[in-house]
Amino acid sequence: MLTISNFALYSAFIIMLVALVPFSLAVKSKHKDKYNKIAIIMTSIAFVLQIVYFITRWIVAGHAPVSNLYEFVSFFGIMIIGGFLLFNMIYNTPVLGLFAIPIALLVIGYASMFSRDVSPLVPSLQSHWLAIHVITVSISYGVLSISAVAGLIYIIKTTEPSIRNKEFFGIEMIMWFIVTVIAFILITITMRGIIQYEDLYLYTDKNDQTQVAEYHLPAITVFDSSVPVNDLGDNQYEQIDGNQGFIKLPPFINAQKVNTVIWSIFGGSLLYGLIRLFVRKPLFMLVKPWTRNVNIELMDEIGYRSVIIGYPLFALGGLLFAAIWAQEAWSRFWGWDPKETWAFITFMFYTVFLHLRLNKGFDGKKSAWLAVIGMLVILFNLIAVNLIIAGLHSYA
């Protein structure tokens, strides 16, 4: 059953990748309707296969497959596709799919870099609120992401490469971030899958427990008490004269994940520089031609409508359901855990977004930038808060 689940997700990934061809033809060709229909059929088939992955993995695990980073981020990517299909039924605009699908593929590709093992739930996750809370949050993230996709299209369409202002540098920073995610995937595949690089470090965690950190990249940052070791088997280790790292971090910060982030930033910057050197133009100019016929008023409307739908969903799943589950698991509704704090920040960001949009006239490009920043807030929650800062949600 797990093989069927993995095959369904892999097949969906390939189908969506191929679907980019008819999507691009629908944007550029005179036969828009024909190619758009093909693209939507392919994307719909891929989405069904993704649901098959989700259901079959649920059966194998015995619980909703959203309990670790691989499962949660994969489902987030699936919900981006679901959000696109929803808004495509309303607005029928293939350019949205041409930009949404690559982002979803990157998210799912990013998720696949983490452990795909099916593991039993820790005690605090053994609740029906796991499915209710996390699935609702993932759906809201998927819908809110469509706002960012529409905003990104709006910004690329309206930004002039000849004017080197803050908007120009802002959109190039977004392109750099996308390249950095690609670099992370390439580095992880190379070092873990091909070279099989591995260093082990014994350290004392924030609960004064001895743990083993497994590095697949040369250590730049290590835990304050880390010592390099060899695995002798049967949970026995011997200290060796290995790489001691360059930066010592306290145990409430995940030094192992910080190390991965540093390597990703370095690799992403290098890859970005090489691409710029090769194409000799800003990277957003590579995709700007696909926005030539975009109706920016329509993108502005989609960006706003997706927040109108995603915002109450996030309030429901990310705050209300989360608080109920926290009371059940930890006997308090709210505790300002890093994950809880950032959920509140995300909620307040979109509250301000709607306030500015409805009362201060922040539409058009201003609204587009807010939508893109909102996506960065969500991604910070997924990457930095989940990976780096130790808290009650660190198991995610």
TAZIQUI-V238670 format. One record per helix or strand of 2 or more residues. SS is the DSSP state (H for helix, E for strand). FROM is the first residue (numbers start at 1). TO is the last residue. Records with the same first field share a line. If there is no record, write none. Layout:
SS=FROM-TO / FROM-TO
//
This chain:
H=2-28 / 32-61 / 69-91 / 94-111 / 123-125 / 129-158 / 166-194 / 255-279 / 284-291 / 296-330 / 338-359 / 365-387
E=199-204 / 210-215 / 221-223 / 227-233 / 236-239 / 247-249
//
